[in-house]
Every structure is written in C-alpha cells, then in structure tokens.
C-alpha cells in the first residue's frame, strides 16, 4: 500500500479562498472588515518570520492587519495595557500574542487577559472550558486544521478509533476534544502510556504531536489508517553536505517516520507541507468567525468546528 498524501498546502489555499470570499461578503453586505492584531515581544527569529507570514496572508485575504512589535524587556504592565486597548478596539476582532514570550512575562496571565471572544488562538481558559464541554468557542488553530483535513478526507468521522500522541494544551488535548465532538472513540497517549505501539496500532486515525523526530515508525501504523503528523523537527542531514561555516545541513521531519508509515497508512500528511500551512489558514478563519460573532452576522460554514 502507498498512502495518499494529504496536501496541507493545497487544502490551506482552499481555506484561504473561502476566508477571502467571506471577507468580501462582509465588506459588501455589512460594511465590516475583519481585523487581526498580532503582538510580538522580543526578536525571536522564528517568531519574526511567522508574524510576517501572518500579516501578509491577513492582508491577502482582504482583512486589516495590525502588528505591534515590542522590545524584549517590555514590562508585563505595558503588555497588559496594550492588550486592554486591543480588547476595547471595535476594529480589532482577533488578538494573537506570539509565543513564546520572554521569561519575565507570565504567559498564562497574558493569554487570559485577552477577551475570549477575540482569542483567535483559542488558548484562553474560557475557550478551553467551552471546547471541553462541547459549547461554541474559539478553537486552537492547529487542531482545527487537522480536523478540517480529516473531515475533507473521510467525510464522517463517527465511530472511528482515534489516538492522539501528545497531551499538550496547544494541540493534544484540544485535538482529542474535537475528535470526541465528531463522535470518535479517542485515546490520548503520551510518554507514560503502556505499550504505546499496541495502542497506536489499533487506531483508524493517528495524530502525532509530541515534538520528537520520527518517533512513530511505520510498523506502529494500522493498515489503511490516516496519519496526521503535527511534528516539525529539524535534524542533521549529512547527505545534503555542509554549510559555508562547516556545519552539517539540516532537513525537516515530522514525529512520524514518513517513508515506512507511507507503506502502511491509507493517507498521511507530509512534513513540511502538511499540517503547517493549515495553522495560519485557520487563524484567518478564526478571525472571520470572531468578526461574525461580534457583529451578529451568520458565520461561514466549514471554517470552524
């Protein structure tokens, strides 16, 4: 068996097209332009690249992009003051504070200071509780993207056996809640799980989100299972040679050993080009959803859980 590749890059483009179409409709019919505010504290290189990409795609979708770049030594009081301003700005429908924050800032305090209705990352404790109890919430972007791809591939997920490897608050736990909401039978596996290979082998759906390069080999995968690989890990690639400074070149891999898993899975997401592109697409989708809810306008179908 050779697995079907679930092309996250192509699917994310379709999601962004839906977002742009709904943004145009909001402008035309209601005179409303969704706005996303992104706050970056410090100069983490990866975060800077990510924030630039978010801003670019926000504008391309026809939305307003508001970027706030703060010094690494910005005080907690000043950051909370900015968030308060954004909470009270009617032109801002989504607020995202880029993580990680400098160590002197309390991430939980900062995230929970964002208005839950504008928390497009879905990390606020109120949204976590609403999702966990099956109520309308803002849904974390990466799990939402995974769910969208699974629905696109399978249609109904009802009755399927799903294993989520990883129990993080950002991916693992909300992913499990979303799968439960679609009537899967869900197991959350982690480093203390007994017989992890056996647990994974029974799954119709495997979502790997542990941050360990190629931890899941192909022989853990049930024949025909669908594999969603959330991991993005950089490892040395001697076969690619060395850089100008003599260091070994690297390549990106997921949490799943792609080559061997592809021989058993029915469908699998690649790394890169799988889950990654869906995260920003779902951030844009969440901003549109938040805008619609704030203005009492019907939400677009297919852009949230």
CORJO-V824438 format. One line per field, one symbol per residue. phi: phi as a letter, one per 30 degrees, with the letter a starting at -180 (. if undefined). psi: psi as a letter, one per 20 degrees, with the letter a starting at -180 (. if undefined). burial: I if it has 16 or more other ideal C-beta (glycine too) atoms within 10 Angstrom, else O. A space follows every 10 residues. Layout:
phi=???
psi=???
burial=???
This chain:
phi=.cdddddddd dddddddddd ddddddddcb iccebccccc cjbdeddddd dddddddddd djcdcbcbcc ddcedddddd ddddddeccd dccbbbcdcd ceddcdeddd ddddeedcdd dicdeddddd ddcicdbdce dddddddedd dddcidceid ccccckbddd bedddddddd dcidccccca dcddheeddd ddddbbccbc ibehdcdddd cdeidccccd dbbcbdbedc jbdddjdddb bcbcdcdded dddcddaacd bdjcdedddd eddddddded ddddcicedd dicbd
psi=ppqpponhgg hhhhghgggh ghghgggghi kpoqpppppp oakpgghggg gggggghggh ijrppopooq qhjpqhghgh gghgghhjoi iohpppopqq qqhipogggg giipphhjmi hkiqhghggg ghjkrprppp gghggggghg ghghdpjpiq oppoopkqhh ggghgggghg hjkqoppoqa hjpplgghgh hiphppoomi kppkhorhii pqpjqppooi qoppqqmhii brrhjiqpqr rpraipnggh hhihqhqqpr orjehghhgh ghggghgggg gghhjkqpqq qjjr.
burial=OOIOOIOIOO IIOOIIOIII OIIOOIOOOO OIOIIIIIII IIOIOOIOOI IOOIOOIIOO IIIIIIOIOI OOOIOOOOIO OIIOOIOOOO OIIIIIIIOO IIOOIOOOOI IOIIIIIIII IIIIOOIIOI IOOOOOIIII IIIIIIIIII OOIIOOIOOI OIIIIIIIOI IIIIIIIIIO IIOIIIIIIO OOIOOIOOII IOIIIIIIII OOIIIIOIOI IIOOIIIIII IIIOOOOOOO OOOOOOOOOO OIIIIIIIOI IIOIIIIIII IOIIIIIIII IIIIIIIIII IIIIOOIOII OOIII
